[in-house]
Amino acid sequence: MKRLLDFIVSLLGLILLSPVFLIVSLWIKLDSKGTVFFRQARVGRHNKDFILYKFRSMGCQDWGKDQLITVGDDDPRITRAGYVLRRLKLDELPQLINVLKGDMSLVGPRPLVRQQVELYPDLYAPILSVRPGITSNASIYFRDENALLGKAEDPEAYFRDVVMPKKIELNLQYVQNRSMWGDIKLLFKTVFLSFFRK
């Protein structure tokens, strides 16, 4: 039932939001050199890698940098268009393609890169029993994550030692207690917070 809902909603979303995709794509091309989409390998269900899609929000020359996280609104790698896209969460819209393909769900633990998963492999194993999602209780809890990281003395260490353990705790709660009604509530809460951040 959940997969059917994911398929229908993602298909309708891609159709209805096609004008937004077009406008954002043109804006990205006019704002900076490079491709429209950012592609990155993430760890999905059953510990299998898949390619995640986002609208590009950084300069292409910065994609290969070792740093795995962005560090707040002042991160110099973020383009002018990228700053707005991230603030409005519009950079996440192409993940509807991942949902349509079956790589992801609308609701579920956010997919991480393998280096991050391997920081806590035993704790993270149960989380990989479900499809990753576009939104989750953990992503809502840390909706101002970039700002928090921007204030940290060592953003990488703060993410590893503070953010990730809390996300794992919340994601495990989701996996253990997930339900269709719970997913629907998380979807509505995500949409509401996208327009009313505070």
C-alpha atoms as a printed R data frame, in Angstrom:
    type eleno elety resid chain resno      x      y       z
1   ATOM     1    CA   MET     A     1  0.000  0.000   0.000
2   ATOM     2    CA   LYS     A     2  2.795  2.413   0.901
3   ATOM     3    CA   ARG     A     3  4.642  1.716  -2.360
4   ATOM     4    CA   LEU     A     4  1.444  2.358  -4.346
5   ATOM     5    CA   LEU     A     5  0.922  5.669  -2.543
6   ATOM     6    CA   ASP     A     6  4.562  6.628  -3.164
7   ATOM     7    CA   PHE     A     7  4.205  5.839  -6.871
8   ATOM     8    CA   ILE     A     8  0.955  7.769  -7.361
9   ATOM     9    CA   VAL     A     9  1.999 10.834  -5.351
10  ATOM    10    CA   SER     A    10  5.470 11.047  -6.921
11  ATOM    11    CA   LEU     A    11  4.049 10.683 -10.444
12  ATOM    12    CA   LEU     A    12  1.402 13.354  -9.845
13  ATOM    13    CA   GLY     A    13  3.991 15.551  -8.147
14  ATOM    14    CA   LEU     A    14  6.372 15.358 -11.097
15  ATOM    15    CA   ILE     A    15  3.555 16.207 -13.515
16  ATOM    16    CA   LEU     A    16  2.079 19.073 -11.482
17  ATOM    17    CA   LEU     A    17  5.465 20.515 -10.559
18  ATOM    18    CA   SER     A    18  6.918 20.316 -14.074
19  ATOM    19    CA   PRO     A    19  6.648 24.132 -14.506
20  ATOM    20    CA   VAL     A    20  8.611 24.561 -11.260
21  ATOM    21    CA   PHE     A    21 11.242 22.114 -12.512
22  ATOM    22    CA   LEU     A    22 11.568 24.131 -15.721
23  ATOM    23    CA   ILE     A    23 11.889 27.491 -13.955
24  ATOM    24    CA   VAL     A    24 14.399 26.194 -11.405
25  ATOM    25    CA   SER     A    25 16.438 24.487 -14.120
26  ATOM    26    CA   LEU     A    26 16.693 27.705 -16.132
27  ATOM    27    CA   TRP     A    27 17.610 29.668 -13.005
28  ATOM    28    CA   ILE     A    28 20.414 27.248 -12.122
29  ATOM    29    CA   LYS     A    29 21.835 27.395 -15.664
30  ATOM    30    CA   LEU     A    30 21.742 31.196 -15.696
31  ATOM    31    CA   ASP     A    31 23.196 31.521 -12.198
32  ATOM    32    CA   SER     A    32 26.301 29.341 -12.558
33  ATOM    33    CA   LYS     A    33 28.094 27.018 -14.940
34  ATOM    34    CA   GLY     A    34 27.371 23.326 -14.711
35  ATOM    35    CA   THR     A    35 24.610 20.775 -14.867
36  ATOM    36    CA   VAL     A    36 21.127 21.263 -13.464
37  ATOM    37    CA   PHE     A    37 21.128 18.135 -11.321
38  ATOM    38    CA   PHE     A    38 23.459 16.988  -8.577
39  ATOM    39    CA   ARG     A    39 23.888 13.211  -8.438
40  ATOM    40    CA   GLN     A    40 25.433 11.324  -5.543
41  ATOM    41    CA   ALA     A    41 25.617  7.708  -4.398
42  ATOM    42    CA   ARG     A    42 23.655  7.120  -1.190
43  ATOM    43    CA   VAL     A    43 23.004  4.000   0.859
44  ATOM    44    CA   GLY     A    44 19.495  2.655   0.428
45  ATOM    45    CA   ARG     A    45 17.343 -0.244   1.529
46  ATOM    46    CA   HIS     A    46 19.196 -3.492   2.269
47  ATOM    47    CA   ASN     A    47 22.507 -1.585   2.276
48  ATOM    48    CA   LYS     A    48 22.446 -1.126  -1.519
49  ATOM    49    CA   ASP     A    49 23.750  2.054  -3.121
50  ATOM    50    CA   PHE     A    50 21.587  4.157  -5.433
51  ATOM    51    CA   ILE     A    51 22.001  7.502  -7.179
52  ATOM    52    CA   LEU     A    52 20.155 10.338  -5.442
53  ATOM    53    CA   TYR     A    53 19.027 13.387  -7.436
54  ATOM    54    CA   LYS     A    54 18.913 16.995  -6.290
55  ATOM    55    CA   PHE     A    55 18.908 20.350  -7.986
56  ATOM    56    CA   ARG     A    56 22.518 21.532  -8.009
57  ATOM    57    CA   SER     A    57 23.140 24.138  -5.325
58  ATOM    58    CA   MET     A    58 26.944 24.243  -5.383
59  ATOM    59    CA   GLY     A    59 29.540 25.052  -8.005
60  ATOM    60    CA   CYS     A    60 30.535 21.977 -10.011
61  ATOM    61    CA   GLN     A    61 34.186 22.480  -9.068
62  ATOM    62    CA   ASP     A    62 33.245 21.849  -5.429
63  ATOM    63    CA   TRP     A    63 31.510 18.493  -5.897
64  ATOM    64    CA   GLY     A    64 34.647 16.463  -5.398
65  ATOM    65    CA   LYS     A    65 35.678 18.089  -2.131
66  ATOM    66    CA   ASP     A    66 36.269 15.730   0.794
67  ATOM    67    CA   GLN     A    67 33.906 17.638   3.086
68  ATOM    68    CA   LEU     A    68 30.640 15.704   3.221
69  ATOM    69    CA   ILE     A    69 28.465 18.340   4.853
70  ATOM    70    CA   THR     A    70 27.616 21.960   4.242
71  ATOM    71    CA   VAL     A    71 28.303 24.325   7.085
72  ATOM    72    CA   GLY     A    72 25.497 26.831   7.223
73  ATOM    73    CA   ASP     A    73 24.277 29.648   5.047
74  ATOM    74    CA   ASP     A    74 27.763 31.107   4.583
75  ATOM    75    CA   ASP     A    75 29.296 27.993   3.013
76  ATOM    76    CA   PRO     A    76 31.231 29.474   0.056
77  ATOM    77    CA   ARG     A    77 30.497 26.448  -2.120
78  ATOM    78    CA   ILE     A    78 26.787 27.292  -2.307
79  ATOM    79    CA   THR     A    79 25.670 29.340  -5.317
80  ATOM    80    CA   ARG     A    80 23.290 32.294  -5.128
81  ATOM    81    CA   ALA     A    81 20.452 30.239  -6.578
82  ATOM    82    CA   GLY     A    82 21.478 27.316  -4.392
83  ATOM    83    CA   TYR     A    83 21.093 29.386  -1.239
84  ATOM    84    CA   VAL     A    84 17.435 30.121  -2.053
85  ATOM    85    CA   LEU     A    85 16.723 26.578  -3.225
86  ATOM    86    CA   ARG     A    86 18.082 25.169   0.022
87  ATOM    87    CA   ARG     A    87 16.195 27.640   2.190
88  ATOM    88    CA   LEU     A    88 12.927 26.665   0.481
89  ATOM    89    CA   LYS     A    89 13.900 22.970   0.255
90  ATOM    90    CA   LEU     A    90 13.324 23.121  -3.503
91  ATOM    91    CA   ASP     A    91 16.666 21.415  -4.127
92  ATOM    92    CA   GLU     A    92 15.064 18.203  -2.811
93  ATOM    93    CA   LEU     A    93 12.259 18.079  -5.415
94  ATOM    94    CA   PRO     A    94 14.115 15.836  -7.920
95  ATOM    95    CA   GLN     A    95 14.036 13.082  -5.310
96  ATOM    96    CA   LEU     A    96 10.476 12.505  -6.502
97  ATOM    97    CA   ILE     A    97 12.265 10.724  -9.375
98  ATOM    98    CA   ASN     A    98 13.925  8.437  -6.825
99  ATOM    99    CA   VAL     A    99 10.538  7.766  -5.219
100 ATOM   100    CA   LEU     A   100  8.978  6.968  -8.591
101 ATOM   101    CA   LYS     A   101 11.826  4.549  -9.376
102 ATOM   102    CA   GLY     A   102 11.464  2.824  -6.010
103 ATOM   103    CA   ASP     A   103 14.847  3.866  -4.615
104 ATOM   104    CA   MET     A   104 13.150  5.992  -1.964
105 ATOM   105    CA   SER     A   105  9.835  6.602  -0.245
106 ATOM   106    CA   LEU     A   106  8.105  9.890   0.484
107 ATOM   107    CA   VAL     A   107  8.646  9.274   4.204
108 ATOM   108    CA   GLY     A   108 11.574  7.429   5.718
109 ATOM   109    CA   PRO     A   109 15.051  7.947   7.164
110 ATOM   110    CA   ARG     A   110 17.111 10.337   5.052
111 ATOM   111    CA   PRO     A   111 19.698  8.460   2.941
112 ATOM   112    CA   LEU     A   112 23.339  9.053   3.818
113 ATOM   113    CA   VAL     A   113 26.596  8.572   1.949
114 ATOM   114    CA   ARG     A   114 28.400  5.353   2.807
115 ATOM   115    CA   GLN     A   115 31.171  7.078   4.770
116 ATOM   116    CA   GLN     A   116 28.553  8.403   7.189
117 ATOM   117    CA   VAL     A   117 26.720  5.089   7.544
118 ATOM   118    CA   GLU     A   118 30.011  3.357   8.337
119 ATOM   119    CA   LEU     A   119 30.542  5.620  11.357
120 ATOM   120    CA   TYR     A   120 27.826  3.640  13.198
121 ATOM   121    CA   PRO     A   121 27.357  0.440  11.141
122 ATOM   122    CA   ASP     A   122 25.731 -1.702  13.855
123 ATOM   123    CA   LEU     A   123 23.323  0.985  15.016
124 ATOM   124    CA   TYR     A   124 22.425  1.910  11.447
125 ATOM   125    CA   ALA     A   125 21.747 -1.633  10.216
126 ATOM   126    CA   PRO     A   126 18.047 -1.743  11.286
127 ATOM   127    CA   ILE     A   127 17.436  1.611   9.585
128 ATOM   128    CA   LEU     A   128 18.516  0.100   6.266
129 ATOM   129    CA   SER     A   129 15.631 -2.385   6.464
130 ATOM   130    CA   VAL     A   130 13.280  0.292   5.071
131 ATOM   131    CA   ARG     A   131 13.417  2.565   2.049
132 ATOM   132    CA   PRO     A   132 14.996  5.950   2.757
133 ATOM   133    CA   GLY     A   133 12.706  8.939   2.419
134 ATOM   134    CA   ILE     A   134 12.478 12.560   1.371
135 ATOM   135    CA   THR     A   135 11.287 13.542   4.839
136 ATOM   136    CA   SER     A   136 11.333 11.976   8.291
137 ATOM   137    CA   ASN     A   137 10.902 12.779  11.947
138 ATOM   138    CA   ALA     A   138 14.687 13.224  12.161
139 ATOM   139    CA   SER     A   139 14.845 15.671   9.248
140 ATOM   140    CA   ILE     A   140 12.007 17.688  10.796
141 ATOM   141    CA   TYR     A   141 13.776 17.706  14.171
142 ATOM   142    CA   PHE     A   142 16.972 18.943  12.490
143 ATOM   143    CA   ARG     A   143 15.301 21.218   9.946
144 ATOM   144    CA   ASP     A   144 17.803 23.956  10.895
145 ATOM   145    CA   GLU     A   145 20.762 21.594  10.738
146 ATOM   146    CA   ASN     A   146 22.834 23.806   8.430
147 ATOM   147    CA   ALA     A   147 22.541 26.725  10.838
148 ATOM   148    CA   LEU     A   148 23.578 24.504  13.761
149 ATOM   149    CA   LEU     A   149 26.593 23.235  11.860
150 ATOM   150    CA   GLY     A   150 27.511 26.774  10.870
151 ATOM   151    CA   LYS     A   151 27.757 27.723  14.551
152 ATOM   152    CA   ALA     A   152 29.826 24.688  15.543
153 ATOM   153    CA   GLU     A   153 33.556 25.060  16.096
154 ATOM   154    CA   ASP     A   154 34.149 21.785  14.233
155 ATOM   155    CA   PRO     A   155 31.109 21.084  12.016
156 ATOM   156    CA   GLU     A   156 32.274 17.622  10.938
157 ATOM   157    CA   ALA     A   157 32.813 16.525  14.558
158 ATOM   158    CA   TYR     A   158 29.503 18.067  15.648
159 ATOM   159    CA   PHE     A   159 27.664 16.187  12.913
160 ATOM   160    CA   ARG     A   160 29.416 12.921  13.791
161 ATOM   161    CA   ASP     A   161 29.153 13.135  17.583
162 ATOM   162    CA   VAL     A   162 25.901 15.049  18.150
163 ATOM   163    CA   VAL     A   163 23.681 15.123  15.065
164 ATOM   164    CA   MET     A   164 24.141 11.565  13.803
165 ATOM   165    CA   PRO     A   165 23.497  9.795  17.149
166 ATOM   166    CA   LYS     A   166 20.272 11.773  17.624
167 ATOM   167    CA   LYS     A   167 19.190 11.080  14.043
168 ATOM   168    CA   ILE     A   168 19.854  7.384  14.535
169 ATOM   169    CA   GLU     A   169 17.722  7.423  17.692
170 ATOM   170    CA   LEU     A   170 14.838  9.144  15.877
171 ATOM   171    CA   ASN     A   171 15.160  6.940  12.793
172 ATOM   172    CA   LEU     A   172 15.079  3.789  14.912
173 ATOM   173    CA   GLN     A   173 11.905  5.077  16.565
174 ATOM   174    CA   TYR     A   174 10.402  5.574  13.105
175 ATOM   175    CA   VAL     A   175 11.365  2.085  11.916
176 ATOM   176    CA   GLN     A   176  9.901  0.474  15.034
177 ATOM   177    CA   ASN     A   177  6.648  2.476  15.071
178 ATOM   178    CA   ARG     A   178  6.013  3.341  11.409
179 ATOM   179    CA   SER     A   179  2.467  3.361  10.066
180 ATOM   180    CA   MET     A   180  0.592  4.773   7.094
181 ATOM   181    CA   TRP     A   181 -1.189  7.319   9.285
182 ATOM   182    CA   GLY     A   182  2.114  8.334  10.860
183 ATOM   183    CA   ASP     A   183  3.627  8.858   7.400
184 ATOM   184    CA   ILE     A   184  0.696 11.024   6.324
185 ATOM   185    CA   LYS     A   185  1.071 13.194   9.429
186 ATOM   186    CA   LEU     A   186  4.805 13.612   8.751
187 ATOM   187    CA   LEU     A   187  4.072 14.642   5.156
188 ATOM   188    CA   PHE     A   188  1.605 17.327   6.236
189 ATOM   189    CA   LYS     A   189  3.971 18.530   8.954
190 ATOM   190    CA   THR     A   190  6.796 18.795   6.417
191 ATOM   191    CA   VAL     A   191  4.674 20.841   4.009
192 ATOM   192    CA   PHE     A   192  3.525 23.131   6.830
193 ATOM   193    CA   LEU     A   193  7.065 23.724   8.083
194 ATOM   194    CA   SER     A   194  8.275 24.430   4.548
195 ATOM   195    CA   PHE     A   195  6.062 27.526   4.540
196 ATOM   196    CA   PHE     A   196  6.205 28.373   8.247
197 ATOM   197    CA   ARG     A   197  9.723 27.552   9.381
198 ATOM   198    CA   LYS     A   198  9.390 28.799  12.962
